[in-house]
Amino acid sequence: MSQYLLKRPQSYYFRFRVPVDCQRFLGKKSIYKCLHTNDDKHAEIAAQSLYGEILTILNRVRELNQRTRNKAMMNHMIMKGININDGQIIIDRIELDPDKKEQELALLNGISSALSVSTSNNQKSDKNLIYVKDIASKFIEEKVSIKEWTQGTKETNEASINLLFELVGDNITNQDLSFELVDKFRSTLIQLPPNRKKVIELKSMSIEQQINYAKKHDKTISTITANNIILKLNGFFEWCRLRGYIDINYFSNQTFKVKGKRSDDRHPFTDKELSMIFNDPIFTELEYKWDYQYWIPLIAIYTGCRLNEICQLHTNDIYQDEDGVWIFDINDQGKTKKLKNKSAERLIPVHQHLIELGLIEFTNRKNNQNNQLLFEGLTYYHTKGYMKVASRWFGEFRKKYGLFNLKPKKDFHSFRCNVSTSFKKLGVDTVKKDELMGHFNESMGEHYSDDFTPAEKRDDLNKLDFMKHINNVKGFYQNG
C-alpha cells in the first residue's frame, strides 16, 4: 500500500492514479484524499480499505461497459465529482446525452445498483447515523440465529463489546469511530487488572480505580488476553464494514506485539510427570471416589479432548458406526452441551487401549442403568458446563504431585498438548490431526468438515503410545 501513500507535514494522503480506460467514466485522472493521520500503521489500514473500494468500482464500471446494450450512451457517460468522504465513495452526478433524460434516469439507477455506491446528483449522501450498541445487537442476534456461535462464544464476544462501551462510552455511533478512539481503548485496556469481573473488591471500582489497583499490585491483564478482546472487536467491526454500517474497520491489525514466548501457554506433561499421574492409586488400585476420576484423564491422553468435551459425554455419544469403529461423538446437541467452536464438533475413534481398559463395557452398563450422562458426580453450571467439579478435583490432584503454579503452565489442557505433540512426531496428516483435535484449519473452511472416515482416523489415533506411563493402570473392572 506504500505506493498509494503520500506523506505531508500534517497528515498522510491517499493518492490513486485512475487507469486510462476508466478516466473517461470517472471524469478525472487521479483520486486524492487526506487520511487525517500521521501514524504509519493507521494510514496503511485506511489506504488498504480505500484501495479495495476503488478497485470494486473500477471493476464494476468495466463490467457494466462490457454488458450494456447502449454502447453509445456509455460512451457519453461521465461520472462527475467522484469523491471519498470518510471512506465512502460518492458520485456527485452522472452526465449523459442531455436530450435523452428518460434513458439517463434508467441508466443512472442501473449504474447506482451495479456499483453499490451513492449517486447523489449534487446532494451529499452520508452513512446513516446509528448507535454501535444497536449494531452490536443485530450482530449478536445474527450469529446466534444461524447457530454460528456456541453459548461460550456468544458470552466472550458480548463481554468484549461491552468492555468497549465501558471504556469509551456506550453512546458512540458509527460516525464516532476513529483510530484515535481505538488508541484510547487499547491504552486503557492494557492497564486493567486481571479478573476484574471476578475479584470482589474490583467489581465496585471505577475504571480509574481499577487501573490504580493494577499499578499498586503491579499486575495487569496479559497481552494475550488483551489481544483476544481486540480480535473479538475486529471480527465485530469487520462484520459492520461488510454490511455497510462503516467504511473502515479501525480495529484491523490493532493487536499488541507479544514479546518472547507466551507465558500463559500450556505445555505438555513430561514423561516423568505422566508416569507420576498414571501411577497414582486411582489408576493402579482403582481407589477413586467417582468414576470420572479414573476415566477422564485416560480419555484425555488418548484423544486430546478438552475437559468439558469429556465431562459432558452422554452414554449415546459412544457408539459403533457402520464400519464397526467405536467412536466418541463430540457434539453440542442438547441444552447443557457446549463446544468451543464449530470445528470442535467431530467424531473421534476410541483408542484400542481404552477399549481394553473397559470403556465400552462401562458405557454399556451405564446404558442399561438408563443413565444419560456418562459420568457420575458431575454437576452442570451455566458458565462452566459440566467441567467445574472435575477441574477443581484435577487441580487438587496436581498439587499432590507438585504440578501446580508451574512455569511453564501445566494443567488438564497439558494432556491435549501431549497428544498434539505426539501427532506431529508421528507425522500425522495436518488436516487429519486438526479433525481429531477439533482445531480450526483454513483448508477446512469455517466449519467442521469430515475429510476422513473414523476408520481412516483410527489407524493414526491408535499410533498414540503412552504405555510406558500407563502400563500399571488396572482395567476398570479388573477387581471384579
C-alpha positions as CSV (number, residue, x, y, z in Angstrom):
1,M,0.0,0.0,0.0
2,S,3.0,2.4,0.4
3,Q,2.9,3.3,-3.3
4,Y,-0.5,4.9,-2.7
5,L,0.5,6.9,0.4
6,L,1.9,10.4,0.3
7,K,3.4,11.9,3.5
8,R,2.7,15.6,4.1
9,P,3.7,17.6,7.3
10,Q,0.2,17.5,8.7
11,S,-1.1,14.1,7.5
12,Y,-0.8,11.1,5.2
13,Y,-2.7,11.4,1.9
14,F,-4.1,8.6,-0.3
15,R,-3.3,9.1,-4.0
16,F,-4.6,6.8,-6.7
17,R,-4.0,7.2,-10.4
18,V,-7.1,6.1,-12.3
19,P,-6.4,3.6,-15.1
20,V,-6.7,5.2,-18.6
21,D,-9.7,3.1,-19.7
22,C,-11.7,4.3,-16.7
23,Q,-10.6,8.0,-16.7
24,R,-13.4,8.9,-19.2
25,F,-16.1,7.4,-16.9
26,L,-14.8,8.9,-13.7
27,G,-14.0,12.3,-15.2
28,K,-10.6,12.5,-13.5
29,K,-7.1,11.1,-13.8
30,S,-6.4,10.6,-10.1
31,I,-8.1,10.4,-6.7
32,Y,-6.6,12.3,-3.8
33,K,-7.8,12.0,-0.2
34,C,-6.5,13.3,3.2
35,L,-6.4,10.4,5.7
36,H,-6.2,12.7,8.8
37,T,-3.4,10.7,10.5
38,N,0.4,10.8,10.8
39,D,0.6,7.2,12.1
40,D,2.2,4.8,9.5
41,K,0.1,1.8,10.6
42,H,-3.2,3.7,10.7
43,A,-2.5,5.2,7.2
44,E,-1.7,1.8,5.8
45,I,-5.0,0.4,7.1
46,A,-7.1,3.3,5.7
47,A,-5.3,3.2,2.4
48,Q,-6.0,-0.6,2.1
49,S,-9.7,-0.1,2.7
50,L,-10.0,2.8,0.2
51,Y,-8.0,0.9,-2.4
52,G,-10.4,-2.0,-2.1
53,E,-13.4,0.2,-2.5
54,I,-12.0,1.9,-5.6
55,L,-11.0,-1.3,-7.3
56,T,-14.5,-2.6,-6.7
57,I,-15.9,0.5,-8.5
58,L,-13.5,0.2,-11.4
59,N,-14.2,-3.5,-12.0
60,R,-18.0,-2.9,-11.9
61,V,-17.7,0.1,-14.3
62,R,-15.7,-2.1,-16.7
63,E,-18.3,-4.9,-16.3
64,L,-21.2,-2.5,-16.9
65,N,-19.4,-1.2,-20.0
66,Q,-19.0,-4.8,-21.3
67,R,-22.6,-5.9,-20.8
68,T,-24.6,-2.8,-21.5
69,R,-26.5,-2.8,-24.8
70,N,-26.5,1.0,-25.2
71,K,-22.8,1.5,-26.1
72,A,-23.4,4.9,-27.5
73,M,-24.8,6.1,-24.2
74,M,-22.0,4.6,-22.2
75,N,-19.6,6.4,-24.5
76,H,-21.2,9.7,-23.5
77,M,-21.3,8.9,-19.8
78,I,-19.1,10.8,-17.4
79,M,-19.2,10.4,-13.6
80,K,-18.7,13.9,-12.2
81,G,-17.3,14.7,-8.8
82,I,-16.3,11.2,-7.6
83,N,-15.2,11.8,-4.0
84,I,-14.2,9.8,-0.9
85,N,-15.8,11.1,2.3
86,D,-14.8,9.2,5.4
87,G,-14.0,6.2,3.2
88,Q,-17.4,6.3,1.4
89,I,-17.3,6.6,-2.4
90,I,-19.8,9.3,-3.6
91,I,-20.5,10.2,-7.2
92,D,-21.8,13.7,-7.4
93,R,-23.6,13.3,-10.7
94,I,-23.6,11.3,-13.9
95,E,-23.8,13.3,-17.1
96,L,-25.2,11.7,-20.3
97,D,-26.8,12.9,-23.5
98,P,-29.0,15.9,-22.4
99,D,-31.6,15.0,-25.0
100,K,-32.3,11.6,-23.5
101,K,-33.4,12.2,-20.0
102,E,-35.5,9.0,-19.6
103,Q,-32.6,6.8,-20.7
104,E,-30.4,8.9,-18.4
105,L,-32.6,8.1,-15.3
106,A,-32.8,4.4,-16.2
107,L,-29.1,4.1,-16.7
108,L,-28.4,6.2,-13.6
109,N,-30.4,3.7,-11.5
110,G,-28.7,0.8,-13.1
111,I,-25.2,2.2,-12.5
112,S,-26.0,3.0,-8.9
113,S,-27.2,-0.6,-8.4
114,A,-24.2,-2.1,-10.3
115,L,-21.6,0.0,-8.4
116,S,-23.2,-0.2,-5.0
117,V,-22.2,3.4,-4.4
118,S,-24.0,6.7,-3.8
119,T,-25.1,8.8,-6.8
120,S,-26.5,11.9,-5.3
121,N,-26.9,14.4,-8.2
122,N,-25.4,17.2,-6.2
123,Q,-26.8,16.0,-2.9
124,K,-24.2,14.7,-0.4
125,S,-25.0,11.2,0.9
126,D,-23.6,10.1,4.3
127,K,-23.7,6.8,6.2
128,N,-26.9,6.6,8.3
129,L,-26.1,7.6,11.9
130,I,-26.6,4.6,14.1
131,Y,-25.5,3.7,17.6
132,V,-22.9,1.0,17.7
133,K,-24.8,-0.6,20.6
134,D,-27.8,-1.1,18.2
135,I,-25.5,-2.6,15.5
136,A,-24.0,-4.9,18.1
137,S,-27.4,-6.3,19.0
138,K,-28.0,-7.2,15.3
139,F,-24.6,-8.7,15.1
140,I,-25.1,-11.0,18.1
141,E,-28.7,-11.8,17.1
142,E,-27.5,-12.9,13.6
143,K,-24.6,-15.1,14.9
144,V,-26.9,-16.8,17.4
145,S,-29.8,-17.3,14.9
146,I,-27.6,-19.0,12.3
147,K,-26.0,-21.1,15.1
148,E,-22.6,-20.0,14.2
149,W,-21.7,-19.4,17.8
150,T,-21.8,-21.6,20.8
151,Q,-23.1,-20.1,24.1
152,G,-19.5,-19.7,25.3
153,T,-18.5,-17.8,22.1
154,K,-21.6,-15.6,22.4
155,E,-20.6,-14.7,26.0
156,T,-17.0,-13.8,25.2
157,N,-18.0,-11.7,22.2
158,E,-20.6,-9.9,24.3
159,A,-18.1,-9.3,27.1
160,S,-15.6,-7.8,24.6
161,I,-18.2,-5.5,23.0
162,N,-19.5,-4.4,26.4
163,L,-15.9,-3.6,27.5
164,L,-15.6,-1.3,24.5
165,F,-18.7,0.6,25.7
166,E,-17.4,0.7,29.3
167,L,-14.0,2.2,28.3
168,V,-15.1,4.7,25.5
169,G,-18.8,5.2,26.2
170,D,-21.9,3.3,25.3
171,N,-23.4,6.1,23.2
172,I,-20.8,6.0,20.4
173,T,-22.2,5.9,16.8
174,N,-20.7,4.6,13.6
175,Q,-19.5,8.1,12.8
176,D,-17.6,8.4,16.1
177,L,-15.3,5.5,15.2
178,S,-11.7,6.5,14.5
179,F,-8.1,5.5,15.1
180,E,-8.0,7.9,18.0
181,L,-10.9,6.1,19.7
182,V,-9.2,2.7,19.1
183,D,-5.9,4.1,20.6
184,K,-7.8,5.3,23.7
185,F,-9.4,1.9,24.1
186,R,-6.1,0.0,23.7
187,S,-4.2,2.2,26.0
188,T,-6.8,1.8,28.7
189,L,-7.3,-1.9,28.1
190,I,-3.7,-2.9,28.7
191,Q,-3.7,-1.1,32.1
192,L,-6.7,-3.0,33.5
193,P,-6.2,-5.7,36.3
194,P,-6.8,-9.3,35.5
195,N,-10.1,-11.0,36.7
196,R,-11.8,-7.6,37.2
197,K,-15.2,-9.2,37.0
198,K,-14.3,-12.0,39.4
199,V,-12.4,-10.2,42.2
200,I,-15.0,-8.9,44.6
201,E,-13.2,-5.7,45.6
202,L,-12.7,-4.7,41.9
203,K,-16.4,-5.0,41.0
204,S,-17.4,-1.8,42.7
205,M,-14.5,0.2,41.5
206,S,-14.5,2.7,38.6
207,I,-12.1,2.1,35.7
208,E,-9.7,4.7,37.0
209,Q,-9.7,3.0,40.4
210,Q,-9.1,-0.4,38.8
211,I,-6.1,0.9,36.9
212,N,-4.7,2.3,40.1
213,Y,-5.3,-1.0,41.8
214,A,-3.4,-2.8,39.0
215,K,-0.5,-0.3,39.3
216,K,-0.4,-0.8,43.1
217,H,-0.3,-4.6,42.8
218,D,2.0,-4.5,39.7
219,K,-0.3,-6.8,37.8
220,T,-2.3,-6.1,34.6
221,I,-4.1,-8.3,32.1
222,S,-1.8,-10.3,29.9
223,T,-1.1,-9.3,26.3
224,I,-2.7,-12.5,25.1
225,T,-6.0,-11.6,27.0
226,A,-5.9,-8.1,25.6
227,N,-5.3,-9.4,22.0
228,N,-8.2,-11.8,22.3
229,I,-10.5,-9.0,23.2
230,I,-9.2,-6.9,20.3
231,L,-9.6,-9.8,17.9
232,K,-13.3,-10.2,19.0
233,L,-13.8,-6.5,18.3
234,N,-12.1,-6.8,15.0
235,G,-14.5,-9.6,14.0
236,F,-17.5,-7.4,15.0
237,F,-16.4,-4.3,13.1
238,E,-15.4,-6.3,10.0
239,W,-19.0,-7.6,10.1
240,C,-20.1,-4.0,10.3
241,R,-17.9,-3.0,7.4
242,L,-19.2,-5.8,5.1
243,R,-22.8,-4.8,5.9
244,G,-22.2,-1.2,5.1
245,Y,-22.5,0.3,8.6
246,I,-18.9,1.6,8.5
247,D,-16.3,2.1,5.8
248,I,-13.1,1.4,7.7
249,N,-12.5,-1.3,10.3
250,Y,-10.4,0.6,12.7
251,F,-9.7,-2.5,14.8
252,S,-8.0,-4.3,12.0
253,N,-4.3,-5.1,12.8
254,Q,-4.5,-3.5,16.2
255,T,-3.3,-6.3,18.4
256,F,-0.3,-5.8,20.7
257,K,3.0,-7.4,19.9
258,V,3.8,-10.4,22.1
259,K,7.4,-10.4,23.2
260,G,9.1,-13.8,23.5
261,K,7.1,-17.0,24.2
262,R,3.6,-16.8,25.6
263,S,3.9,-17.1,29.4
264,D,0.3,-18.4,29.7
265,D,0.7,-21.2,27.1
266,R,0.1,-24.7,28.4
267,H,2.9,-27.1,28.0
268,P,2.7,-30.9,27.7
269,F,3.4,-33.1,30.7
270,T,6.9,-34.6,30.7
271,D,7.4,-38.3,30.7
272,K,8.2,-38.2,34.5
273,E,5.0,-36.2,35.2
274,L,2.8,-38.6,33.1
275,S,4.3,-41.6,35.0
276,M,3.5,-39.9,38.3
277,I,-0.1,-39.2,37.3
278,F,-0.9,-42.6,36.0
279,N,0.8,-44.5,38.8
280,D,-1.5,-42.9,41.3
281,P,-3.7,-45.4,43.3
282,I,-6.7,-44.1,41.4
283,F,-5.4,-45.9,38.4
284,T,-3.2,-48.7,39.8
285,E,-5.5,-49.7,42.7
286,L,-8.8,-48.3,41.5
287,E,-9.1,-46.1,44.6
288,Y,-11.3,-43.4,43.2
289,K,-14.4,-41.7,44.7
290,W,-16.1,-41.0,41.4
291,D,-15.7,-42.9,38.1
292,Y,-14.8,-39.7,36.2
293,Q,-11.6,-39.5,38.2
294,Y,-10.4,-42.7,36.6
295,W,-11.7,-42.2,33.1
296,I,-11.3,-38.5,32.3
297,P,-7.5,-38.4,32.3
298,L,-7.3,-41.6,30.4
299,I,-9.7,-40.4,27.7
300,A,-7.8,-37.1,27.5
301,I,-4.4,-38.7,26.9
302,Y,-5.8,-40.9,24.2
303,T,-8.0,-38.3,22.4
304,G,-6.7,-34.8,23.2
305,C,-10.2,-33.8,24.0
306,R,-10.9,-30.7,26.1
307,L,-12.0,-31.2,29.6
308,N,-15.7,-30.1,29.1
309,E,-15.9,-32.2,25.9
310,I,-15.2,-35.3,28.0
311,C,-17.3,-34.3,31.1
312,Q,-20.4,-33.6,29.1
313,L,-20.3,-37.0,27.3
314,H,-23.6,-38.8,27.3
315,T,-24.0,-42.6,27.0
316,N,-25.3,-42.3,23.5
317,D,-22.2,-40.3,22.5
318,I,-20.1,-43.5,22.4
319,Y,-21.2,-46.0,19.8
320,Q,-20.1,-48.2,16.9
321,D,-20.5,-46.9,13.4
322,E,-21.5,-48.9,10.3
323,D,-17.8,-49.9,9.7
324,G,-17.6,-51.3,13.2
325,V,-15.5,-48.5,14.6
326,W,-16.2,-47.4,18.2
327,I,-16.3,-43.6,18.3
328,F,-16.7,-40.6,20.6
329,D,-19.3,-38.3,19.1
330,I,-18.3,-34.8,20.3
331,N,-21.3,-32.6,19.8
332,D,-23.3,-29.8,21.3
333,Q,-26.7,-31.4,21.0
334,G,-28.9,-30.6,24.0
335,K,-29.4,-27.6,26.2
336,T,-26.4,-28.4,28.5
337,K,-23.7,-29.1,26.0
338,K,-21.2,-26.5,24.8
339,L,-18.4,-26.6,22.3
340,K,-15.6,-24.1,21.9
341,N,-16.4,-23.6,18.2
342,K,-17.9,-25.4,15.1
343,S,-14.6,-27.1,14.4
344,A,-14.8,-28.8,17.8
345,E,-17.8,-30.9,16.6
346,R,-16.2,-34.1,15.4
347,L,-16.0,-37.9,15.5
348,I,-13.0,-39.5,17.3
349,P,-12.3,-43.2,17.2
350,V,-11.9,-44.9,20.6
351,H,-8.3,-45.9,21.2
352,Q,-7.7,-49.6,21.4
353,H,-6.2,-49.3,24.9
354,L,-9.4,-47.6,26.2
355,I,-11.4,-50.5,24.9
356,E,-9.0,-52.9,26.6
357,L,-9.4,-50.9,29.9
358,G,-13.2,-51.5,29.8
359,L,-14.6,-48.2,28.4
360,I,-17.1,-49.9,26.1
361,E,-18.3,-52.2,28.9
362,F,-18.5,-49.2,31.2
363,T,-20.7,-47.4,28.6
364,N,-23.0,-50.4,28.1
365,R,-23.6,-50.8,31.8
366,K,-24.5,-47.1,32.1
367,N,-26.9,-47.5,29.2
368,N,-28.5,-50.5,30.9
369,Q,-29.0,-48.3,34.0
370,N,-30.8,-45.7,31.8
371,N,-28.1,-43.1,32.6
372,Q,-27.9,-40.2,30.2
373,L,-24.7,-38.6,31.5
374,L,-21.7,-41.0,31.2
375,F,-20.0,-40.0,34.4
376,E,-21.5,-39.6,37.9
377,G,-20.6,-36.9,40.4
378,L,-20.6,-34.0,37.9
379,T,-22.9,-31.0,38.2
380,Y,-23.9,-28.7,35.4
381,Y,-23.1,-25.0,35.8
382,H,-24.3,-22.4,33.2
383,T,-20.9,-20.7,32.7
384,K,-18.6,-23.8,33.0
385,G,-20.8,-26.6,31.8
386,Y,-20.0,-30.0,33.5
387,M,-16.3,-29.4,33.9
388,K,-16.2,-27.2,37.1
389,V,-16.2,-30.1,39.6
390,A,-13.7,-32.2,37.5
391,S,-11.4,-29.1,37.1
392,R,-11.4,-28.4,40.8
393,W,-10.6,-32.1,41.5
394,F,-7.8,-32.2,39.0
395,G,-6.3,-29.0,40.4
396,E,-6.1,-30.7,43.9
397,F,-4.7,-33.8,42.3
398,R,-1.9,-31.8,40.6
399,K,-1.0,-30.2,43.9
400,K,-0.4,-33.7,45.3
401,Y,2.5,-34.2,42.8
402,G,3.8,-30.6,42.8
403,L,2.3,-29.8,39.3
404,F,0.6,-26.6,40.4
405,N,1.7,-23.0,39.7
406,L,4.4,-24.1,37.4
407,K,6.2,-22.1,34.7
408,P,5.6,-23.2,32.0
409,K,2.0,-23.7,32.9
410,K,0.7,-27.3,33.4
411,D,-3.0,-28.1,33.8
412,F,-5.5,-30.5,32.4
413,H,-5.0,-28.9,28.9
414,S,-1.5,-30.3,29.0
415,F,-2.9,-33.8,28.1
416,R,-4.1,-32.1,24.9
417,C,-0.6,-30.7,24.3
418,N,0.8,-34.2,24.7
419,V,-1.5,-35.6,22.1
420,S,-0.8,-32.8,19.6
421,T,2.9,-33.1,20.1
422,S,2.7,-36.9,19.5
423,F,0.7,-36.5,16.3
424,K,3.4,-34.1,15.0
425,K,6.2,-36.6,15.8
426,L,4.3,-39.4,14.2
427,G,3.9,-37.3,11.0
428,V,0.1,-37.5,11.0
429,D,-1.5,-35.5,8.2
430,T,-2.2,-32.0,9.3
431,V,-5.9,-31.9,8.2
432,K,-6.5,-35.3,9.9
433,K,-4.7,-34.1,13.1
434,D,-6.9,-31.0,13.1
435,E,-10.1,-33.0,12.7
436,L,-9.1,-35.3,15.6
437,M,-8.2,-32.4,17.8
438,G,-11.0,-30.1,16.8
439,H,-8.7,-27.4,15.6
440,F,-9.7,-24.8,13.1
441,N,-7.9,-25.3,9.8
442,E,-8.0,-22.9,6.9
443,S,-8.2,-25.7,4.3
444,M,-11.4,-26.9,6.1
445,G,-13.2,-23.5,6.0
446,E,-15.1,-22.0,8.9
447,H,-16.9,-25.1,9.8
448,Y,-16.1,-28.7,10.7
449,S,-15.6,-31.0,7.7
450,D,-15.2,-34.8,7.6
451,D,-12.4,-35.3,5.2
452,F,-11.6,-38.6,6.7
453,T,-13.8,-41.5,7.9
454,P,-13.5,-42.7,11.5
455,A,-11.8,-45.9,10.2
456,E,-9.1,-43.8,8.4
457,K,-8.6,-41.7,11.6
458,R,-8.5,-44.8,13.8
459,D,-5.2,-46.1,12.3
460,D,-3.4,-42.8,13.2
461,L,-5.1,-42.5,16.6
462,N,-4.0,-46.0,17.6
463,K,-0.4,-45.0,16.9
464,L,-0.5,-42.9,20.1
465,D,1.5,-44.9,22.6
466,F,1.7,-43.9,26.2
467,M,2.1,-47.5,27.5
468,K,5.4,-46.7,29.3
469,H,3.4,-44.4,31.6
470,I,0.2,-46.3,31.7
471,N,1.4,-49.9,31.9
472,N,0.5,-50.2,35.6
473,V,-3.1,-48.9,35.1
474,K,-5.7,-51.6,36.0
475,G,-8.7,-52.2,33.9
476,F,-11.8,-50.6,35.3
477,Y,-13.4,-54.0,36.2
478,Q,-10.1,-55.8,37.0
479,N,-11.0,-56.0,40.7
480,G,-14.3,-57.6,39.8
